[in-house]
Amino acid sequence: QVQLVESGGGSVQPGGSLRLSCAASGSMFSAIHWGWYRLAPGKQREWVADITWDGITHYANSVKGRFTISRDNAKNTMYLQMNNLKPEDTAVYYCNNVRSKVAWGQGTQVTVSS
């Protein structure tokens, strides 16, 4: 069973940056299409970005041009570089297998506030 551990969240002012990490257990990391998702208070979990096994990336319109997703298969880790953060980016961020969801991790809280 794959286990997911998200980290790197924090509190920043608008315009600030954070880099999230997602560490996944298991030997199939490099073959998996990974994605970042977020859950804001009072809203449903939404897709943020994803990266295919061969490095093709996709972004939600709300984060395009500000967020960058990447992966390091040697470290079984995926990243989300978030720049020019806005208050509406405030949420708990999660990672998961895009094609076949596994148990969600604990997520990492991102708070953007002045």
C-alpha positions in Angstrom: 0.0 0.0 0.0 1.4 3.3 -1.1 1.8 5.9 1.7 1.9 9.6 0.9 3.5 12.3 3.1 3.1 15.9 2.2 5.3 18.7 3.7 6.5 22.2 3.1 3.4 24.2 3.9 3.3 27.3 6.1 2.0 30.8 6.5 3.1 33.5 4.0 2.0 36.9 2.9 0.4 37.5 -0.5 3.1 37.4 -3.1 5.2 35.0 -1.2 6.5 31.5 -2.2 6.4 28.0 -0.8 7.7 24.7 -2.1 5.6 21.6 -1.2 7.0 18.1 -1.2 5.2 14.8 -1.6 7.1 11.7 -0.6 5.6 8.3 -1.7 6.5 4.8 -0.6 6.7 1.9 -3.0 8.7 0.9 -6.0 6.3 2.1 -8.7 6.7 5.9 -8.2 8.4 6.6 -11.5 5.5 5.0 -13.5 2.7 6.9 -11.7 0.9 10.0 -13.0 1.0 12.2 -9.9 -1.2 15.1 -9.0 -1.6 17.9 -6.4 -5.0 18.7 -5.0 -6.2 21.2 -2.4 -9.1 21.5 0.1 -10.2 24.9 1.2 -12.6 25.5 4.0 -16.2 25.1 2.8 -15.2 23.8 -0.6 -14.7 20.5 -2.2 -11.2 19.1 -2.9 -10.0 20.4 -6.2 -7.3 19.4 -8.6 -4.3 21.8 -8.8 -1.7 20.3 -11.1 -0.4 17.0 -12.4 2.6 15.5 -14.0 2.7 12.3 -16.1 5.3 9.6 -15.8 7.2 11.2 -18.7 7.1 14.7 -17.3 4.1 16.3 -19.1 2.5 18.8 -16.8 -1.0 20.3 -16.5 -2.3 23.1 -14.4 -5.6 24.5 -13.2 -6.2 27.9 -14.7 -6.2 29.5 -11.3 -2.5 28.5 -10.7 -1.1 28.5 -14.2 1.9 30.7 -14.5 2.4 30.8 -10.7 2.8 27.1 -9.7 5.3 24.6 -11.1 5.0 20.8 -10.6 8.0 18.6 -10.8 9.2 15.1 -9.8 12.4 13.4 -8.7 12.0 9.7 -9.4 15.3 8.9 -7.7 13.9 10.3 -4.5 10.3 9.1 -4.9 9.3 12.7 -4.4 7.1 15.2 -6.2 7.2 18.9 -5.7 5.0 22.0 -6.1 6.7 25.3 -6.3 4.2 28.0 -5.5 5.1 31.6 -6.3 3.1 34.8 -6.1 0.7 33.2 -3.6 -2.7 34.7 -3.2 -5.2 34.5 -0.3 -7.4 32.2 -2.4 -4.6 29.7 -2.4 -5.2 29.0 1.3 -6.0 25.4 1.7 -4.7 22.0 2.8 -2.6 20.5 -0.1 -2.5 16.8 -0.9 -0.9 14.6 -3.5 -2.2 11.4 -5.0 -2.1 9.1 -7.9 -4.2 10.7 -10.7 -5.3 7.5 -12.4 -5.9 5.3 -9.3 -6.3 7.1 -6.0 -4.7 5.7 -2.9 -5.4 6.6 0.7 -4.9 10.4 1.2 -2.1 11.6 3.3 -2.4 14.1 6.1 -1.8 17.0 3.7 0.1 20.2 4.4 -1.5 23.5 5.3 -0.9 26.6 3.2 -2.1 29.9 4.6 -1.8 33.1 2.6 -2.7 36.2 4.6 -1.5 39.7 5.3 
